[in-house]
Amino acid sequence: MVKKLQALKAKKGFTLVELIVVIAIIAVLAAILVPTMLGYVTSSRVTSANSTASQIKDSINNWITDMDTKGYSTLKTAGASGAAQAQLDVKISSGTWTITTPPTAAVWGTGSAASLTGPTSATNSNVWGYLEEQMQNDYSFTNASFTAYFNEGKVHSVVYSASDTMPTGIPDYDAFTSGTFTWGSQDGILTTGEIVGTSPQLTTALS
């Protein structure tokens, strides 16, 4: 019994100094790793947004090709200098799509919309209903928004947000023609801190 008590006394636990040192080391490691991990998560979100913007651009251009095969062709003329030929704004809120369409005359050339059969009715603007129908089959957006700039008969560029309200200060058509944009803390993050995807991908101009 005495030997057991002596053995227990011989066992030492951590001293207060040792515990403080260990806690200090953990704090230093956390200070180094946490910002790195947060940066990795943010970069992943930017990459995902850029990928979605690229897919949307391809989807709309595929839809334009489908419209061409139906005899309803897009105009092949360019827009005004420094401006898009037309701009398409789409908002998806709680699964409900709202498409703010550009003027028909700015996009469509030969053909008649009245000859098309859309998901609801054959109206002059219902060609955009085809786009909604196609994209709803391709994507399961609950909340999202995107802006597409048209020029020379196709989609020139796209800006995408995972929010159902497009943030202010997004790249305009001129930014895509120059290929650069003034971002916030990193490419893909607006000065307001919100993340948007771009296709083609825009980078901050190097001075």
Backbone as CSV, one residue per row, in Angstrom:
resi,resn,N_x,N_y,N_z,CA_x,CA_y,CA_z,C_x,C_y,C_z
1,MET,0.821,-1.205,0.000,0.000,0.000,0.000,0.855,1.255,0.000
2,VAL,1.907,1.226,0.837,2.826,2.369,0.912,3.505,2.580,-0.421
3,LYS,3.886,1.480,-1.069,4.547,1.599,-2.377,3.628,2.220,-3.419
4,LYS,2.346,1.884,-3.342,1.393,2.458,-4.305,1.248,3.955,-4.106
5,LEU,1.212,4.375,-2.821,1.117,5.800,-2.538,2.363,6.545,-3.012
6,GLN,3.533,5.900,-2.806,4.781,6.515,-3.256,4.806,6.622,-4.786
7,ALA,4.238,5.622,-5.466,4.210,5.642,-6.937,3.301,6.751,-7.444
8,LEU,2.174,6.942,-6.754,1.253,8.010,-7.150,1.887,9.381,-6.944
9,LYS,2.619,9.539,-5.832,3.281,10.807,-5.569,4.371,11.077,-6.604
10,ALA,4.979,10.001,-7.097,6.075,10.157,-8.063,5.573,10.646,-9.411
11,LYS,4.283,10.379,-9.720,3.705,10.823,-10.990,3.424,12.313,-10.929
12,LYS,3.931,13.030,-11.901,3.741,14.477,-11.949,2.793,14.857,-13.082
13,GLY,1.923,15.820,-12.842,1.074,16.361,-13.897,1.751,17.554,-14.549
14,PHE,1.038,18.245,-15.435,1.586,19.439,-16.063,1.628,20.573,-15.047
15,THR,2.698,21.295,-15.092,2.770,22.488,-14.256,1.998,23.622,-14.919
16,LEU,1.725,24.660,-14.173,0.998,25.808,-14.707,1.764,26.460,-15.852
17,VAL,3.071,26.530,-15.709,3.907,27.136,-16.768,3.810,26.334,-18.054
18,GLU,3.854,24.992,-17.924,3.757,24.133,-19.104,2.405,24.310,-19.799
19,LEU,1.348,24.404,-19.004,0.017,24.598,-19.586,-0.066,25.935,-20.325
20,ILE,0.507,26.966,-19.748,0.489,28.290,-20.387,1.248,28.251,-21.701
21,VAL,2.393,27.549,-21.709,3.194,27.443,-22.935,2.409,26.724,-24.028
22,VAL,1.741,25.631,-23.668,0.957,24.867,-24.649,-0.183,25.714,-25.207
23,ILE,-0.879,26.437,-24.323,-1.984,27.294,-24.766,-1.474,28.390,-25.691
24,ALA,-0.302,28.934,-25.362,0.284,29.990,-26.202,0.626,29.458,-27.591
25,ILE,1.143,28.237,-27.651,1.482,27.631,-28.944,0.226,27.406,-29.779
26,ILE,-0.826,26.913,-29.131,-2.094,26.693,-29.839,-2.655,28.007,-30.358
27,ALA,-2.560,29.066,-29.566,-3.067,30.373,-29.986,-2.309,30.900,-31.196
28,VAL,-0.984,30.714,-31.198,-0.170,31.168,-32.334,-0.546,30.400,-33.602
29,LEU,-0.687,29.083,-33.472,-1.070,28.269,-34.632,-2.446,28.666,-35.162
30,ALA,-3.388,28.940,-34.259,-4.736,29.350,-34.681,-4.681,30.678,-35.409
31,ALA,-3.855,31.601,-34.901,-3.734,32.915,-35.537,-3.179,32.810,-36.950
32,ILE,-2.365,31.783,-37.178,-1.774,31.586,-38.516,-2.731,30.844,-39.437
33,LEU,-3.357,29.786,-38.914,-4.138,28.889,-39.763,-5.543,29.397,-40.071
34,VAL,-6.204,30.040,-39.105,-7.597,30.458,-39.316,-7.730,31.431,-40.490
35,PRO,-6.922,32.502,-40.573,-7.040,33.391,-41.739,-6.764,32.670,-43.056
36,THR,-5.812,31.729,-43.023,-5.493,30.967,-44.237,-6.687,30.141,-44.683
37,MET,-7.341,29.485,-43.722,-8.492,28.666,-44.054,-9.657,29.522,-44.547
38,LEU,-9.858,30.684,-43.911,-10.926,31.581,-44.350,-10.659,32.054,-45.776
39,GLY,-9.404,32.363,-46.072,-9.041,32.778,-47.428,-9.279,31.677,-48.436
40,TYR,-9.022,30.432,-48.027,-9.249,29.295,-48.913,-10.731,29.134,-49.216
41,VAL,-11.577,29.282,-48.200,-13.030,29.162,-48.393,-13.529,30.256,-49.337
42,THR,-13.048,31.492,-49.131,-13.471,32.606,-49.990,-13.036,32.372,-51.429
43,SER,-11.800,31.936,-51.614,-11.305,31.668,-52.969,-12.125,30.571,-53.642
44,SER,-12.538,29.578,-52.871,-13.360,28.496,-53.420,-14.715,29.023,-53.874
45,ARG,-15.279,29.956,-53.113,-16.574,30.538,-53.479,-16.444,31.371,-54.752
46,VAL,-15.343,32.090,-54.887,-15.107,32.884,-56.103,-14.962,31.958,-57.305
47,THR,-14.193,30.889,-57.144,-13.994,29.931,-58.233,-15.321,29.314,-58.659
48,SER,-16.155,28.955,-57.671,-17.466,28.374,-57.969,-18.350,29.379,-58.714
49,ALA,-18.327,30.646,-58.287,-19.141,31.677,-58.943,-18.683,31.898,-60.381
50,ASN,-17.379,31.903,-60.611,-16.857,32.062,-61.977,-17.275,30.882,-62.859
51,SER,-17.243,29.693,-62.285,-17.645,28.499,-63.035,-19.122,28.569,-63.415
52,THR,-19.961,29.019,-62.488,-21.393,29.141,-62.772,-21.643,30.185,-63.848
53,ALA,-20.938,31.311,-63.772,-21.080,32.358,-64.795,-20.722,31.818,-66.172
54,SER,-19.670,31.021,-66.244,-19.254,30.424,-67.518,-20.312,29.463,-68.052
55,GLN,-20.899,28.665,-67.158,-21.938,27.723,-67.576,-23.190,28.455,-68.069
56,ILE,-23.543,29.546,-67.388,-24.700,30.339,-67.811,-24.453,30.919,-69.201
57,LYS,-23.278,31.442,-69.418,-22.936,32.005,-70.725,-23.087,30.950,-71.815
58,ASP,-22.562,29.750,-71.566,-22.672,28.667,-72.552,-24.129,28.283,-72.779
59,SER,-24.919,28.244,-71.696,-26.327,27.861,-71.820,-27.099,28.848,-72.690
60,ILE,-26.869,30.145,-72.464,-27.589,31.148,-73.246,-27.158,31.097,-74.704
61,ASN,-25.876,30.914,-74.951,-25.416,30.815,-76.344,-25.982,29.567,-77.025
62,ASN,-26.125,28.483,-76.277,-26.763,27.288,-76.847,-28.223,27.575,-77.175
63,TRP,-28.877,28.319,-76.303,-30.264,28.708,-76.536,-30.380,29.586,-77.780
64,ILE,-29.436,30.506,-77.965,-29.425,31.350,-79.163,-29.322,30.487,-80.416
65,THR,-28.483,29.464,-80.356,-28.355,28.541,-81.494,-29.679,27.828,-81.755
66,ASP,-30.363,27.409,-80.691,-31.668,26.767,-80.843,-32.673,27.709,-81.503
67,MET,-32.640,28.977,-81.112,-33.542,29.960,-81.713,-33.234,30.136,-83.207
68,ASP,-31.954,30.110,-83.527,-31.560,30.220,-84.940,-32.147,29.076,-85.765
69,THR,-32.111,27.853,-85.194,-32.641,26.702,-85.921,-34.152,26.781,-86.082
70,LYS,-34.821,27.560,-85.220,-36.265,27.747,-85.328,-36.604,28.919,-86.261
71,GLY,-35.589,29.500,-86.878,-35.817,30.590,-87.814,-35.930,31.950,-87.163
72,TYR,-35.483,32.044,-85.920,-35.540,33.324,-85.225,-34.121,33.698,-84.832
73,SER,-33.492,34.482,-85.682,-32.060,34.724,-85.565,-31.749,36.003,-84.795
74,THR,-30.652,35.974,-84.064,-30.196,37.175,-83.385,-29.477,38.083,-84.376
75,LEU,-29.508,39.375,-84.073,-28.798,40.337,-84.910,-27.297,40.102,-84.795
76,LYS,-26.608,40.225,-85.907,-25.163,40.000,-85.913,-24.384,41.311,-85.924
77,THR,-25.077,42.409,-85.673,-24.403,43.703,-85.641,-23.888,43.984,-84.228
78,ALA,-22.881,44.828,-84.152,-22.293,45.175,-82.869,-23.067,46.316,-82.225
79,GLY,-22.944,46.439,-80.927,-23.582,47.540,-80.222,-22.802,48.831,-80.412
80,ALA,-23.296,49.864,-79.790,-22.607,51.145,-79.877,-21.226,51.038,-79.256
81,SER,-20.355,51.938,-79.649,-18.980,51.916,-79.145,-18.964,51.979,-77.618
82,GLY,-18.298,50.995,-77.004,-18.188,50.972,-75.548,-19.436,50.516,-74.835
83,ALA,-20.418,50.005,-75.566,-21.671,49.572,-74.927,-22.120,48.239,-75.506
84,ALA,-22.879,47.488,-74.713,-23.427,46.228,-75.201,-24.560,46.494,-76.172
85,GLN,-24.774,45.550,-77.068,-25.911,45.645,-77.978,-27.208,45.538,-77.188
86,ALA,-27.202,44.716,-76.149,-28.372,44.559,-75.282,-27.933,43.942,-73.971
87,GLN,-28.754,44.103,-72.951,-28.461,43.572,-71.620,-29.671,42.810,-71.104
88,LEU,-29.420,41.592,-70.620,-30.473,40.743,-70.073,-30.244,40.584,-68.571
89,ASP,-31.259,40.905,-67.770,-31.163,40.775,-66.315,-32.137,39.697,-65.839
90,VAL,-31.623,38.746,-65.074,-32.441,37.639,-64.585,-32.310,37.546,-63.064
91,LYS,-33.446,37.381,-62.403,-33.486,37.243,-60.949,-34.262,35.986,-60.603
92,ILE,-33.691,35.149,-59.721,-34.387,33.964,-59.240,-34.522,34.098,-57.731
93,SER,-35.744,34.206,-57.253,-36.002,34.373,-55.825,-36.961,33.284,-55.351
94,SER,-36.482,32.466,-54.425,-37.277,31.332,-53.911,-37.788,30.468,-55.061
95,GLY,-36.958,30.288,-56.074,-37.296,29.438,-57.208,-38.122,30.099,-58.290
96,THR,-38.542,31.344,-58.075,-39.342,32.058,-59.072,-38.435,32.922,-59.943
97,TRP,-38.568,32.750,-61.248,-37.719,33.473,-62.196,-38.391,34.764,-62.644
98,THR,-37.616,35.831,-62.695,-38.070,37.095,-63.257,-37.026,37.554,-64.268
99,ILE,-37.439,37.673,-65.537,-36.516,38.059,-66.593,-36.861,39.455,-67.085
100,THR,-35.920,40.372,-66.932,-36.067,41.714,-67.488,-35.416,41.695,-68.864
101,THR,-36.241,41.618,-69.890,-35.714,41.402,-71.240,-35.318,42.711,-71.905
102,PRO,-34.278,42.668,-72.721,-33.925,43.841,-73.512,-34.950,44.045,-74.622
103,PRO,-34.956,45.219,-75.238,-35.890,45.444,-76.348,-35.690,44.399,-77.447
104,THR,-36.795,43.855,-77.937,-36.703,42.826,-78.973,-35.897,43.298,-80.176
105,ALA,-36.098,44.558,-80.550,-35.414,45.085,-81.730,-33.904,45.134,-81.559
106,ALA,-33.421,45.108,-80.308,-31.982,45.180,-80.072,-31.299,43.829,-80.185
107,VAL,-32.104,42.742,-80.209,-31.524,41.403,-80.193,-31.869,40.590,-81.431
108,TRP,-33.140,40.654,-81.842,-33.602,39.711,-82.847,-33.597,40.298,-84.246
109,GLY,-33.234,39.427,-85.187,-33.206,39.836,-86.585,-34.379,39.247,-87.335
110,THR,-34.104,38.386,-88.299,-35.152,37.814,-89.131,-36.002,36.822,-88.349
111,GLY,-37.240,36.649,-88.774,-38.125,35.682,-88.141,-39.245,36.374,-87.404
112,SER,-40.188,35.607,-86.945,-41.340,36.165,-86.245,-41.582,35.402,-84.957
113,ALA,-41.618,36.125,-83.850,-41.859,35.478,-82.563,-43.244,34.855,-82.522
114,ALA,-44.160,35.407,-83.271,-45.530,34.904,-83.253,-45.623,33.484,-83.803
115,SER,-44.604,33.073,-84.569,-44.619,31.733,-85.152,-44.065,30.688,-84.192
116,LEU,-43.582,31.128,-83.031,-43.004,30.204,-82.072,-44.045,29.792,-81.037
117,THR,-43.899,28.601,-80.510,-44.779,28.126,-79.450,-43.984,28.057,-78.161
118,GLY,-44.256,28.978,-77.243,-43.509,29.037,-75.997,-44.177,28.236,-74.900
119,PRO,-43.596,28.256,-73.711,-44.163,27.490,-72.595,-45.521,28.018,-72.132
120,THR,-45.855,29.275,-72.470,-47.171,29.806,-72.083,-47.970,30.216,-73.311
121,SER,-47.481,31.195,-74.054,-48.182,31.632,-75.263,-47.188,32.238,-76.236
122,ALA,-47.577,32.307,-77.502,-46.673,32.817,-78.544,-46.802,34.325,-78.627
123,THR,-46.111,35.028,-77.767,-46.101,36.483,-77.793,-44.743,36.972,-78.263
124,ASN,-44.652,38.250,-78.527,-43.423,38.795,-79.086,-42.230,38.645,-78.145
125,SER,-42.486,38.558,-76.853,-41.394,38.429,-75.887,-41.212,37.002,-75.389
126,ASN,-42.019,36.078,-75.909,-42.011,34.745,-75.336,-40.776,33.927,-75.697
127,VAL,-39.974,34.444,-76.638,-38.711,33.757,-76.916,-37.871,33.690,-75.645
128,TRP,-38.044,34.662,-74.756,-37.319,34.649,-73.489,-37.881,33.576,-72.569
129,GLY,-39.133,33.208,-72.782,-39.705,32.100,-72.032,-38.993,30.797,-72.353
130,TYR,-38.535,30.658,-73.598,-37.760,29.481,-73.957,-36.470,29.420,-73.152
131,LEU,-35.844,30.585,-72.974,-34.604,30.629,-72.203,-34.863,30.186,-70.764
132,GLU,-35.918,30.717,-70.165,-36.251,30.333,-68.789,-36.514,28.839,-68.697
133,GLU,-37.287,28.326,-69.660,-37.628,26.908,-69.662,-36.374,26.046,-69.768
134,GLN,-35.462,26.428,-70.662,-34.246,25.649,-70.859,-33.358,25.697,-69.624
135,MET,-33.201,26.891,-69.064,-32.287,27.034,-67.935,-32.844,26.404,-66.666
136,GLN,-34.164,26.370,-66.538,-34.750,25.687,-65.389,-34.486,24.190,-65.460
137,ASN,-34.365,23.678,-66.668,-34.021,22.266,-66.833,-32.545,22.015,-66.525
138,ASP,-31.705,23.033,-66.765,-30.264,22.875,-66.577,-29.805,23.188,-65.155
139,TYR,-30.529,24.074,-64.484,-30.093,24.543,-63.165,-31.233,24.443,-62.154
140,SER,-30.862,24.237,-60.908,-31.854,24.183,-59.831,-31.633,25.368,-58.885
141,PHE,-31.569,26.565,-59.469,-31.379,27.761,-58.651,-32.573,27.974,-57.727
142,THR,-32.295,28.284,-56.476,-33.329,28.751,-55.558,-33.272,30.268,-55.458
143,ASN,-32.065,30.771,-55.201,-31.827,32.209,-55.197,-30.564,32.490,-56.002
144,ALA,-30.675,33.370,-56.969,-29.530,33.731,-57.798,-29.922,34.920,-58.664
145,SER,-28.941,35.522,-59.283,-29.202,36.581,-60.257,-28.022,36.632,-61.223
146,PHE,-28.313,37.006,-62.448,-27.212,37.182,-63.398,-27.579,38.214,-64.453
147,THR,-26.548,38.829,-64.970,-26.674,39.813,-66.040,-25.853,39.334,-67.219
148,ALA,-26.477,39.314,-68.389,-25.784,38.890,-69.608,-25.744,40.048,-70.597
149,TYR,-24.575,40.313,-71.136,-24.401,41.362,-72.139,-24.325,40.714,-73.521
150,PHE,-25.202,41.167,-74.440,-25.230,40.644,-75.799,-24.428,41.548,-76.738
151,ASN,-23.800,40.941,-77.705,-23.171,41.708,-78.779,-22.860,40.777,-79.941
152,GLU,-23.074,41.277,-81.135,-22.770,40.551,-82.381,-23.426,39.171,-82.403
153,GLY,-24.696,39.129,-82.001,-25.474,37.909,-82.140,-25.207,36.818,-81.132
154,LYS,-24.513,37.133,-80.033,-24.244,36.119,-79.018,-24.042,36.800,-77.668
155,VAL,-23.924,35.978,-76.631,-23.649,36.522,-75.306,-22.163,36.832,-75.208
156,HIS,-21.872,38.074,-74.961,-20.484,38.522,-74.878,-19.885,38.214,-73.510
157,SER,-20.673,38.406,-72.444,-20.147,38.251,-71.091,-21.294,38.111,-70.096
158,VAL,-20.972,37.549,-68.932,-21.979,37.290,-67.903,-21.413,37.626,-66.523
159,VAL,-22.276,38.214,-65.683,-21.962,38.416,-64.268,-22.989,37.624,-63.463
160,TYR,-22.532,36.842,-62.484,-23.421,35.984,-61.695,-23.258,36.266,-60.207
161,SER,-24.380,36.218,-59.488,-24.371,36.335,-58.025,-25.251,35.246,-57.434
162,ALA,-24.840,34.698,-56.300,-25.649,33.688,-55.614,-26.808,34.314,-54.858
163,SER,-26.879,35.641,-54.854,-27.986,36.352,-54.201,-29.093,36.619,-55.215
164,ASP,-30.336,36.720,-54.738,-31.429,37.000,-55.664,-31.498,38.481,-56.042
165,THR,-30.607,39.280,-55.496,-30.506,40.687,-55.867,-29.073,40.962,-56.302
166,MET,-28.900,41.367,-57.549,-27.554,41.620,-58.041,-26.928,42.790,-57.286
167,PRO,-25.725,42.607,-56.743,-25.073,43.701,-56.019,-24.817,44.901,-56.928
168,THR,-24.694,46.059,-56.329,-24.345,47.255,-57.096,-22.844,47.254,-57.384
169,GLY,-22.476,47.974,-58.419,-21.059,48.109,-58.750,-20.462,46.912,-59.456
170,ILE,-21.313,46.117,-60.136,-20.786,44.958,-60.863,-20.077,45.422,-62.136
171,PRO,-19.238,44.573,-62.729,-18.583,44.957,-63.982,-19.599,45.251,-65.079
172,ASP,-19.359,46.328,-65.846,-20.217,46.634,-66.984,-19.583,46.067,-68.259
173,TYR,-20.242,46.319,-69.368,-19.760,45.773,-70.634,-18.350,46.265,-70.952
174,ASP,-18.089,47.536,-70.643,-16.786,48.116,-70.945,-15.666,47.402,-70.193
175,ALA,-15.957,46.941,-68.972,-14.940,46.209,-68.203,-14.556,44.915,-68.909
176,PHE,-15.538,44.271,-69.532,-15.246,43.022,-70.239,-14.481,43.271,-71.537
177,THR,-14.750,44.387,-72.179,-14.004,44.684,-73.401,-12.546,45.018,-73.086
178,SER,-12.309,45.627,-71.911,-10.933,45.932,-71.512,-10.264,44.723,-70.868
179,GLY,-11.084,43.822,-70.308,-10.544,42.612,-69.699,-10.113,42.775,-68.262
180,THR,-10.294,43.963,-67.690,-9.893,44.185,-66.306,-10.997,44.925,-65.552
181,PHE,-10.919,44.827,-64.233,-11.922,45.457,-63.377,-11.288,45.727,-62.024
182,THR,-11.676,46.809,-61.380,-11.134,47.137,-60.064,-11.933,46.404,-58.992
183,TRP,-11.355,45.318,-58.489,-12.010,44.518,-57.463,-11.696,45.057,-56.074
184,GLY,-12.260,44.424,-55.063,-11.996,44.809,-53.687,-10.765,44.116,-53.149
185,SER,-10.949,43.258,-52.132,-9.809,42.609,-51.478,-9.131,41.577,-52.370
186,GLN,-9.861,40.998,-53.311,-9.271,40.064,-54.269,-10.198,39.939,-55.469
187,ASP,-9.678,39.370,-56.552,-10.488,39.209,-57.757,-11.745,38.408,-57.436
188,GLY,-12.892,38.905,-57.941,-14.161,38.232,-57.702,-14.915,38.780,-56.512
189,ILE,-14.293,39.663,-55.749,-14.958,40.265,-54.596,-15.096,41.767,-54.838
190,LEU,-16.341,42.248,-54.834,-16.588,43.663,-55.054,-16.058,44.489,-53.881
191,THR,-15.951,45.791,-54.092,-15.487,46.669,-53.018,-16.452,46.648,-51.835
192,THR,-17.694,46.228,-52.070,-18.675,46.099,-50.989,-18.511,44.789,-50.217
193,GLY,-17.606,43.914,-50.691,-17.362,42.642,-50.020,-18.166,41.484,-50.569
194,GLU,-19.043,41.736,-51.551,-19.873,40.672,-52.105,-19.148,39.943,-53.238
195,ILE,-19.424,38.651,-53.354,-18.768,37.805,-54.355,-19.637,37.696,-55.601
196,VAL,-19.031,37.893,-56.766,-19.719,37.663,-58.036,-18.795,36.870,-58.953
197,GLY,-19.401,36.100,-59.838,-18.637,35.375,-60.837,-18.695,36.093,-62.165
198,THR,-17.651,35.995,-62.952,-17.616,36.642,-64.261,-17.150,35.666,-65.328
199,SER,-17.705,35.825,-66.505,-17.265,35.037,-67.656,-17.307,35.927,-68.897
200,PRO,-16.140,36.199,-69.505,-14.809,35.734,-69.126,-14.377,36.314,-67.783
201,GLN,-13.470,35.601,-67.134,-13.052,36.010,-65.804,-12.254,37.311,-65.865
202,LEU,-12.621,38.239,-64.991,-11.945,39.541,-64.954,-10.943,39.577,-63.805
203,THR,-9.833,40.262,-64.064,-8.802,40.415,-63.028,-8.538,41.908,-62.825
204,THR,-7.952,42.215,-61.689,-7.577,43.599,-61.413,-6.390,43.993,-62.275
205,ALA,-6.473,45.165,-62.900,-5.376,45.642,-63.751,-4.128,45.872,-62.917
206,LEU,-2.995,45.431,-63.430,-1.725,45.657,-62.744,-1.215,47.045,-63.093
207,SER,-0.752,47.766,-62.077,-0.255,49.131,-62.326,1.186,49.079,-62.782
